[in-house]
Amino acid sequence: MEDQACCRDVTPQVIRRSIATPAGDRADRKWFIQLVDCLRRRSIEEGVKLLDEAEPVWLALQPSDKLGSEVLLMLAQWVDVGYRDSQLLRCRLDQLTGFALEDLSMFAYVRVRMTEAFYALSTNDADGSIRILDSLLRLEDVFLDADLRTLANLWKGRAHRKKADYDKAGEHIGAALEIASTLPGSEALVAIIKIQQAWIVFQRGDSTGALQMLSEAEEVLKQTDHWIALGNIESARGRIVRRHGDYARAVVHFERAVALYEISHPNHTNLARAVTNLSFVKRLLAAQLKKHIDVTVSRREKTGQSDPAGGSRLREFHRQYQELYRSAIAELERAKAICILHGEHSGLSSALLNAGHLHLDVGDLALATREASQALEIAEAIHNLILRARVSTLMGMIENARVEELLGRAQDIPTYARLAKQHCLEALTLAQSTENKRVLLNAYVALGETAANNFFHDYELAQRCVDSASSLLEPEDADYAVDELNALKAKLLKAVGIEDTLRAWSQGIITGKSFQEVTEQFAQLVVPRVWLREECKISRVAKKLAMSPQKVRRLVKRSSEVGNGQSPAPQEIAGGQPRNKTRKIATATVRKPAAPSRKPMG
């Protein structure tokens, strides 16, 4: 946090102070007791009404007083369940400016520091929150009662979870659950903690256990009007079934989450996250539909089919694809607007990242690059390693697409290739510093794709990436990551087939071909690769291989390896601007909708 007070640790002077509070507190505590009870029962609407009615009273309290510090911490918990936002706490904490924390009673000190820790957590300063809570938990046996220990462990576990430090997150979430289970009337609190625990269990590969915990939490919370917690349950279910590859059911869960958030919090940051997740699943559904369109078109071309019914079905598939794309973009624009409204930088970066993937899918690399650059700027500013790894993976994929599709000038291909590899290696390094297996898996796949592209042909590195990525999969995983990994495996198998051909020739096995035919086939394999390595310069290849430029040009044009199976046009070989051919369905057959107006970053 920027506020220096949030980074102070407990001093011996503070520990020696009496925890006794000033006597004769004259403030009427009835409203405070009612608010605490509403929080315990998770009666949100009733509590919000009481908070608004009592606002003149709690605004007049000094955070340095006994009741003032109690109210300050209670406000932090109400902000956590959806009351206003963290700016409310910032304003209250600013009243302590110039007041030495060492002069507070221990009672007030602990509650002020707890509030600072939550403020740090709510503003994505996970490290700051962890530092504060760690110092407070050292006082556990002397100064923190069971309620405070529960809260401190819960918030610290959530902070570790934000950093993808799942082992420590699980440790503190488990401690919070254990303590809360001993408190009277803590059923709702236990349910809240179980939602957090379910996510940790899911990250460790136990989807069944996670879903069971979510159901147990829902059974308790459906008796309340804590719509945010109920929305969190549906959102978590969406993430779990999405990992199983059931995208249609994931959409249902995310839409339920959105509806629950909207009941009382139409602009809550959790709503932005759910909308971003919904957009992501729609993107995956669109990708599935595109594959189906590609297969159908290929089959019709091979068989010469021209029946009206088949054409009508294709047109309907195209319409559905366009609708999914438009809807996904619209969802992300909504998420961005909410995040900008609240200054939620992490959510904004995630929305930009997902928009970048959508634009990459349809071949708009310029817009994908712009979204990725903005996402990276935010991720670096908030020091979020996971977001930085995800953005670097996307940037590597964008540069690799330029290589595979021969975009830009011919002499730029080596630069694109090196940038792609650089981004992927950076993503891998960042991902390895976290415990998020999925981010690491995606980084390995992106690096493998780059290693096996039409420039590097580093199939050994690509195979190592495949092996590493495969080891990160859980038995129940069946989503897009598995599909991308399988596609990379298929690409390597094809490449290995070429190596087998060369190995057979070296052993004198030519399968009935004449020497001239073998020579021609060998040239067809080698020359296009040399052309790519020589920055797509025909004259340089001709000089290097002592061949005529005309023959080099002919072999390059005929290469099935260039352009993912498409022969390059003459202007491409000469260094002109190529057409985007490989994304045929997305950019040619299906007209890409115009992007909605974009809001500036906050």
C-alpha positions in Angstrom: 0.0 0.0 0.0 1.0 3.6 -0.5 0.0 4.6 3.0 3.1 4.1 5.2 1.0 3.3 8.2 -0.1 0.1 6.5 3.5 -1.2 6.4 4.4 -0.7 10.1 4.9 -3.8 12.2 4.1 -4.3 15.9 6.7 -2.7 18.1 7.8 -3.6 21.6 6.3 -0.3 22.8 2.9 -1.3 21.5 3.1 -4.8 23.0 3.8 -3.4 26.4 0.8 -1.1 26.4 -2.3 -2.1 28.3 -5.1 -3.6 26.3 -7.5 -1.8 28.7 -9.9 0.6 26.9 -11.1 3.9 28.1 -14.0 3.6 30.6 -17.3 5.2 30.4 -17.9 4.8 26.7 -21.0 6.9 26.3 -21.9 6.1 22.7 -25.1 4.1 22.2 -23.9 0.7 21.0 -27.4 -0.7 20.2 -27.0 0.0 16.5 -23.5 -1.4 16.5 -24.7 -4.7 18.1 -27.5 -5.0 15.6 -25.1 -4.5 12.7 -22.7 -7.2 14.1 -25.7 -9.5 14.4 -26.8 -8.8 10.8 -23.2 -9.5 9.6 -23.2 -12.8 11.6 -26.5 -13.9 10.0 -25.5 -12.5 6.6 -28.8 -10.5 6.6 -27.4 -8.0 4.1 -30.3 -5.9 3.1 -31.2 -5.3 6.8 -27.6 -4.4 7.6 -27.2 -2.0 4.7 -30.3 -0.1 5.8 -29.0 0.1 9.4 -25.6 1.3 8.2 -27.1 4.1 6.1 -29.4 5.2 9.0 -26.5 5.2 11.5 -24.0 6.9 9.1 -24.0 10.3 11.0 -23.1 8.4 14.2 -20.3 6.3 12.9 -18.9 9.1 10.8 -18.5 11.1 14.0 -16.5 8.4 15.7 -12.7 8.6 15.8 -11.0 5.4 14.6 -8.6 5.8 17.5 -11.3 5.3 20.1 -12.5 2.0 21.4 -15.9 2.0 19.7 -14.4 3.9 16.7 -11.9 1.1 16.0 -14.6 -1.6 16.5 -16.8 0.2 14.0 -13.9 0.7 11.6 -13.2 -3.1 11.4 -16.9 -3.8 11.2 -17.1 -1.4 8.2 -14.3 -3.4 6.6 -16.3 -6.6 6.9 -19.4 -4.9 5.5 -17.4 -3.6 2.5 -16.3 -7.2 2.0 -19.9 -8.3 1.7 -20.8 -5.5 -0.7 -21.4 -2.3 1.1 -20.1 0.6 -1.0 -16.4 0.1 -1.7 -12.9 0.3 -0.3 -12.8 4.1 -0.7 -15.0 4.3 2.4 -12.3 2.6 4.4 -9.6 4.9 2.8 -11.5 8.0 4.0 -11.8 6.6 7.5 -8.2 5.5 7.7 -7.1 8.9 6.5 -8.5 10.4 9.7 -5.6 8.7 11.5 -3.1 10.8 9.6 -0.6 12.3 12.0 -1.8 10.0 14.8 0.9 7.7 16.1 -0.3 4.1 16.0 2.0 3.5 19.0 -0.3 5.8 21.0 -3.3 3.6 20.4 -4.5 1.1 22.9 -3.8 -2.4 21.8 -7.5 -2.9 21.3 -7.7 -0.1 18.8 -4.3 -0.8 17.3 -5.2 -4.3 16.3 -8.5 -3.3 14.7 -7.0 -0.4 12.8 -4.3 -2.7 11.5 -6.8 -5.3 10.5 -8.7 -2.7 8.6 -5.5 -1.6 6.8 -4.9 -5.2 5.9 -8.3 -5.6 4.4 -7.9 -2.4 2.5 -4.7 -3.7 1.0 -6.4 -6.9 0.1 -9.4 -5.1 -1.5 -7.0 -2.9 -3.6 -5.0 -5.9 -4.9 -2.0 -5.2 -2.6 -1.7 -8.9 -1.6 1.8 -8.5 -0.3 0.9 -5.5 1.9 -2.0 -7.4 3.3 0.1 -10.4 4.1 2.8 -8.4 5.8 0.3 -6.7 8.2 -1.7 -9.9 9.0 1.5 -11.9 9.5 2.6 -9.4 12.2 -0.8 -9.5 13.9 -1.0 -13.2 13.9 2.2 -13.4 15.9 0.2 -11.8 18.7 -2.4 -14.6 18.4 -2.1 -16.1 21.9 -2.1 -12.8 23.7 -4.1 -10.2 22.0 -6.4 -11.7 19.3 -9.6 -13.4 20.2 -11.1 -16.2 18.2 -13.2 -13.9 16.0 -10.2 -11.8 15.0 -8.0 -14.9 14.5 -10.6 -16.3 12.1 -10.8 -13.1 10.2 -7.0 -12.6 10.0 -6.5 -16.2 8.7 -9.3 -15.9 6.2 -8.0 -12.6 4.8 -4.4 -13.8 4.8 -5.5 -17.0 3.0 -7.3 -14.9 0.3 -4.2 -12.8 -0.1 -2.1 -15.8 -0.7 -4.7 -17.2 -3.2 -4.4 -13.9 -5.2 -0.7 -14.6 -5.5 -1.5 -18.2 -6.6 0.4 -19.4 -3.5 -2.1 -22.2 -2.9 -0.2 -24.1 -0.2 -0.1 -21.1 2.2 -3.6 -20.1 1.1 -4.9 -23.6 2.1 -3.0 -23.5 5.4 -4.7 -20.2 6.5 -8.1 -20.9 5.0 -8.0 -24.3 6.9 -7.0 -22.5 10.1 -9.9 -20.0 9.7 -12.4 -22.8 9.1 -11.2 -24.7 12.2 -11.5 -21.7 14.5 -14.8 -20.5 13.0 -16.4 -24.0 13.5 -16.0 -23.5 17.3 -17.7 -20.1 17.4 -21.5 -20.0 18.3 -23.8 -19.0 15.5 -21.0 -19.1 12.9 -22.8 -21.2 10.3 -22.8 -18.4 7.6 -19.2 -17.6 8.3 -18.2 -21.3 8.0 -20.1 -21.4 4.7 -18.2 -18.3 3.4 -14.9 -19.9 4.3 -15.9 -23.2 2.6 -16.3 -21.3 -0.7 -12.6 -20.2 -0.4 -11.5 -23.6 0.6 -13.4 -25.1 -2.4 -11.3 -23.1 -4.8 -8.1 -24.3 -3.2 -9.2 -27.9 -3.4 -10.1 -27.4 -7.0 -6.6 -26.0 -7.7 -5.2 -29.1 -6.2 -7.1 -31.3 -8.6 -10.1 -32.4 -6.6 -13.1 -31.1 -8.6 -15.5 -33.4 -6.9 -14.5 -32.3 -3.4 -14.7 -28.7 -4.5 -18.2 -29.0 -5.8 -19.3 -30.8 -2.6 -18.0 -27.9 -0.5 -19.8 -25.4 -2.7 -23.0 -27.3 -2.3 -22.6 -27.4 1.5 -22.0 -23.6 1.5 -25.0 -23.0 -0.7 -27.3 -25.0 1.6 -26.5 -22.5 4.4 -26.3 -19.3 2.4 -29.5 -19.8 0.4 -31.3 -19.0 3.7 -29.7 -15.5 3.5 -29.7 -12.6 1.1 -26.0 -12.6 0.7 -26.2 -12.5 -3.1 -22.5 -11.9 -3.6 -21.6 -15.1 -1.8 -24.2 -17.1 -3.7 -22.9 -15.5 -7.0 -19.4 -16.6 -6.0 -20.6 -20.2 -5.6 -22.1 -20.2 -9.1 -19.0 -18.5 -10.6 -16.8 -21.1 -9.0 -19.0 -23.9 -10.4 -18.7 -22.3 -13.8 -14.9 -22.4 -13.6 -14.9 -26.1 -12.5 -17.2 -27.4 -15.2 -15.4 -25.3 -17.8 -12.2 -27.1 -16.9 -14.1 -30.4 -17.7 -14.9 -29.1 -21.2 -18.6 -28.6 -20.5 -18.8 -25.1 -21.9 -22.6 -25.0 -22.3 -23.1 -25.8 -18.6 -20.4 -23.3 -17.7 -22.3 -20.6 -19.5 -25.4 -21.4 -17.4 -23.4 -21.1 -14.1 -21.8 -17.8 -15.1 -25.2 -16.4 -16.2 -26.6 -17.4 -12.8 -23.7 -15.7 -11.1 -24.3 -12.5 -13.1 -28.0 -12.6 -12.2 -27.3 -13.0 -8.5 -24.7 -10.2 -8.4 -27.2 -7.9 -10.2 -29.9 -8.3 -7.6 -28.3 -5.8 -5.3 -24.9 -4.9 -6.8 -25.2 -4.1 -10.6 -21.7 -2.7 -10.7 -19.8 -5.0 -8.2 -16.3 -6.0 -9.1 -17.2 -9.7 -8.7 -19.8 -9.1 -11.5 -17.0 -7.8 -13.8 -15.1 -11.0 -13.1 -18.1 -13.2 -13.8 -18.8 -11.3 -17.0 -15.2 -11.8 -18.1 -15.4 -15.5 -17.4 -18.7 -15.7 -19.4 -17.0 -14.0 -22.3 -14.2 -16.4 -22.2 -16.5 -19.4 -22.4 -18.4 -17.9 -25.3 -15.1 -17.5 -27.0 -14.4 -21.2 -26.5 -17.8 -22.1 -27.8 -17.1 -19.9 -30.9 -13.8 -21.8 -31.4 -15.6 -25.1 -31.3 -18.2 -23.9 -33.8 -15.4 -22.6 -36.1 -13.8 -26.0 -36.1 -17.1 -27.6 -37.0 -17.5 -25.1 -39.9 -14.0 -25.8 -41.1 -14.6 -29.6 -41.1 -18.0 -29.2 -42.8 -16.6 -26.9 -45.5 -13.7 -29.2 -46.2 -16.0 -32.2 -46.4 -18.3 -30.5 -48.9 -15.3 -29.4 -51.0 -13.9 -32.9 -51.1 -17.2 -34.6 -52.0 -18.5 -31.8 -54.2 -21.7 -31.4 -52.2 -23.9 -28.4 -53.1 -27.2 -29.3 -51.6 -29.3 -26.3 -50.4 -29.9 -27.8 -47.0 -26.2 -28.1 -46.3 -25.6 -24.5 -47.4 -28.4 -23.4 -45.1 -26.9 -25.1 -42.1 -23.6 -23.5 -42.8 -25.2 -20.1 -43.0 -26.8 -20.8 -39.6 -23.5 -21.9 -38.1 -21.9 -18.6 -39.4 -24.7 -16.6 -37.8 -24.2 -18.4 -34.5 -20.5 -17.8 -34.7 -21.0 -14.1 -35.3 -23.4 -13.8 -32.4 -21.0 -15.5 -30.0 -18.2 -13.2 -31.1 -20.3 -10.1 -30.7 -21.7 -11.2 -27.4 -18.3 -12.0 -26.0 -17.0 -8.6 -27.0 -20.0 -6.9 -25.4 -19.5 -8.8 -22.2 -15.9 -7.6 -22.0 -16.8 -4.0 -22.7 -19.2 -4.2 -19.7 -16.5 -5.8 -17.5 -14.1 -3.0 -18.5 -16.6 -0.3 -17.6 -17.2 -1.8 -14.2 -13.5 -2.1 -13.5 -12.8 1.4 -14.6 -15.6 2.7 -12.4 -14.0 1.1 -9.3 -10.4 1.5 -10.3 -10.2 -2.4 -10.3 -6.9 -2.7 -12.2 -6.6 -6.5 -12.0 -10.0 -7.1 -13.4 -9.5 -4.5 -16.2 -6.2 -6.2 -17.1 -8.0 -9.6 -17.2 -10.8 -8.2 -19.4 -8.2 -6.7 -21.8 -6.3 -10.0 -21.9 -9.5 -11.9 -22.9 -10.3 -9.3 -25.5 -6.8 -9.8 -27.0 -7.4 -13.5 -27.3 -10.7 -12.9 -29.1 -9.1 -10.5 -31.6 -6.3 -13.0 -32.1 -8.9 -15.8 -32.8 -10.4 -13.8 -35.7 -7.0 -12.6 -37.1 -7.1 -9.0 -36.0 -3.5 -9.0 -34.7 -3.2 -5.2 -34.5 -6.1 -4.9 -32.1 -5.0 -8.0 -30.2 -1.6 -6.4 -29.7 -3.1 -3.2 -28.5 -5.2 -5.0 -25.9 -2.3 -7.1 -24.8 0.0 -4.0 -24.4 -2.6 -2.3 -22.2 -3.1 -5.4 -20.1 0.7 -5.8 -19.7 1.0 -2.1 -18.6 -1.5 -2.7 -15.8 -0.2 -6.0 -14.8 3.3 -4.6 -14.4 2.0 -1.6 -12.4 0.2 -3.8 -9.9 3.0 -6.4 -9.8 0.7 -9.2 -10.6 2.9 -12.2 -11.7 0.0 -14.3 -13.0 -1.4 -11.6 -15.2 2.0 -10.8 -16.5 2.6 -14.4 -17.4 -0.8 -14.7 -19.1 -0.2 -11.5 -21.1 3.3 -12.6 -22.1 1.8 -15.9 -23.3 -0.7 -14.0 -25.4 2.0 -11.7 -26.9 4.0 -14.7 -27.8 1.0 -16.2 -29.6 0.4 -13.0 -31.5 4.0 -12.8 -32.7 3.9 -16.5 -33.6 0.8 -15.9 -35.7 2.7 -13.3 -37.7 5.4 -15.9 -38.4 3.0 -18.7 -39.3 0.8 -16.5 -41.5 3.8 -14.6 -43.1 2.4 -11.2 -42.2 4.2 -8.0 -42.7 7.4 -7.6 -44.7 9.4 -10.8 -45.5 12.5 -9.4 -43.6 10.4 -9.0 -40.5 9.7 -12.7 -40.1 12.9 -13.5 -38.1 12.1 -10.6 -35.8 8.6 -11.8 -35.2 9.9 -15.3 -34.5 12.5 -14.1 -32.0 9.9 -11.9 -30.2 7.5 -14.8 -30.0 10.1 -17.0 -28.4 11.2 -14.2 -26.0 7.6 -13.6 -24.8 6.9 -17.3 -24.3 10.1 -17.8 -22.3 9.3 -14.8 -20.2 5.8 -16.2 -19.6 7.3 -19.5 -18.6 9.7 -17.9 -16.1 6.9 -15.9 -14.5 4.5 -18.9 -14.4 7.1 -21.0 -12.7 7.3 -18.6 -9.8 3.7 -19.2 -9.0 1.7 -22.3 -8.1 -0.9 -21.8 -10.9 -0.6 -25.0 -13.0 -2.9 -23.8 -15.7 -0.9 -20.6 -16.4 2.2 -22.7 -16.6 0.6 -25.2 -18.9 -0.5 -22.5 -21.3 3.0 -21.0 -21.3 4.5 -24.4 -22.2 2.0 -24.9 -25.1 2.7 -21.4 -26.5 6.5 -22.0 -26.3 6.0 -25.4 -28.0 4.0 -23.9 -30.8 6.6 -21.2 -31.3 9.5 -23.8 -31.3 7.7 -25.9 -33.9 6.8 -22.9 -36.2 7.9 -22.4 -39.7 11.0 -20.5 -38.7 12.6 -22.4 -35.8 11.6 -26.0 -36.5 13.0 -26.8 -33.0 11.0 -30.0 -32.6 13.1 -31.2 -29.7 12.2 -28.1 -27.6 8.6 -28.4 -28.7 8.5 -32.0 -27.5 10.0 -31.1 -24.1 7.2 -28.5 -23.9 4.6 -31.1 -24.7 6.0 -33.4 -22.0 6.1 -30.7 -19.4 2.6 -29.5 -20.2 1.2 -33.0 -20.2 2.5 -33.6 -16.7 0.4 -30.6 -15.5 -2.9 -32.0 -16.6 -5.4 -33.5 -14.2 -7.3 -36.6 -15.1 -10.6 -34.6 -15.3 -9.2 -31.9 -17.5 -10.9 -31.8 -20.9 -11.0 -28.2 -21.9 -9.4 -25.9 -24.5 -5.9 -26.4 -23.0 -6.1 -30.1 -23.7 -7.3 -29.4 -27.3 -4.3 -27.0 -27.9 -1.9 -29.5 -26.4 -3.3 -32.3 -28.7 -3.0 -30.0 -31.7 0.7 -29.4 -30.9 1.2 -33.1 -30.5 -0.3 -33.7 -33.9 1.9 -31.1 -35.4 5.0 -32.8 -33.9 3.9 -36.2 -35.2 3.7 -34.7 -38.7 7.2 -33.3 -38.3 8.5 -36.6 -37.0 7.2 -38.1 -40.2 9.5 -35.9 -42.2 12.4 -37.0 -40.0 11.5 -40.6 -40.6 11.6 -40.0 -44.3 15.1 -38.5 -44.1 16.2 -41.4 -41.9 14.8 -43.9 -44.4 16.7 -42.2 -47.2 19.9 -42.4 -45.2 19.4 -46.1 -45.0 18.8 -46.5 -48.7 15.1 -47.0 -48.5 13.6 -44.9 -51.3 10.2 -46.8 -51.8 10.4 -47.0 -55.6 11.4 -43.4 -56.2 14.0 -42.4 -58.8 17.0 -40.5 -57.7 15.6 -37.4 -59.4 12.4 -37.7 -57.5 14.2 -38.1 -54.2 16.3 -35.1 -55.0 13.2 -33.0 -55.8 11.4 -34.1 -52.6 14.5 -33.3 -50.5 14.7 -29.9 -52.1 11.0 -29.3 -51.4 11.6 -30.1 -47.7 14.8 -28.1 -47.3 14.6 -24.9 -49.5 11.4 -23.4 -47.9 13.0 -23.7 -44.5 16.2 -22.1 -45.6 14.1 -19.3 -47.2 12.5 -18.6 -43.8 15.8 -18.6 -42.0 17.3 -16.3 -44.6 14.7 -13.6 -43.8 12.6 -14.7 -46.9 15.2 -13.5 -49.3 15.1 -15.4 -52.6 18.5 -14.1 -53.7 20.2 -15.1 -50.4 18.8 -18.6 -50.6 19.9 -19.0 -54.2 23.4 -17.9 -53.3 23.6 -20.0 -50.2 22.5 -23.2 -52.0 24.0 -22.4 -55.4 20.6 -22.7 -57.0 18.8 -20.5 -59.6 16.5 -17.9 -58.1 13.7 -19.2 -60.3 14.0 -22.7 -58.8 14.1 -21.4 -55.3 10.9 -19.3 -56.0 9.2 -22.4 -57.5 10.0 -24.6 -54.5 8.9 -21.9 -52.0 5.6 -21.4 -53.9 4.9 -25.1 -53.9 5.8 -25.7 -50.3 3.0 -27.2 -48.2 4.9 -26.1 -45.1 4.6 -22.3 -45.8 1.4 -20.6 -44.7 0.0 -23.7 -42.9 -0.7 -25.6 -46.1 -1.4 -22.5 -48.4 1.0 -21.7 -51.2 2.2 -18.1 -50.9 1.2 -15.6 -53.5 3.9 -14.1 -55.7 3.9 -10.8 -53.9 4.5 -12.7 -50.6 7.6 -14.3 -51.9 8.8 -10.9 -53.2 8.3 -9.4 -49.8 4.9 -7.8 -50.4 2.0 -7.7 -48.0 0.4 -11.2 -47.7 -3.2 -12.0 -47.2 -4.5 -13.5 -44.0 -5.4 -17.0 -45.3 -5.3 -19.4 -42.4 -8.2 -17.8 -40.6 -10.5 -18.3 -43.5 -13.8 -18.9 -41.7 -13.2 -16.2 -39.1 -12.1 -13.4 -41.4 -13.4 -14.2 -44.9 -16.5 -16.4 -44.8 -17.7 -14.8 -41.5 -17.7 -11.0 -41.4 -16.1 -9.8 -38.2 -18.5 -7.5 -36.3 -17.3 -4.0 -35.7 -15.7 -3.6 -32.3 -17.9 -1.6 -29.9 -16.7 1.8 -28.8 -13.9 1.4 -26.4 -13.7 3.3 -23.1 -10.3 4.9 -22.1 -8.4 3.2 -19.3 -8.9 4.7 -15.9 
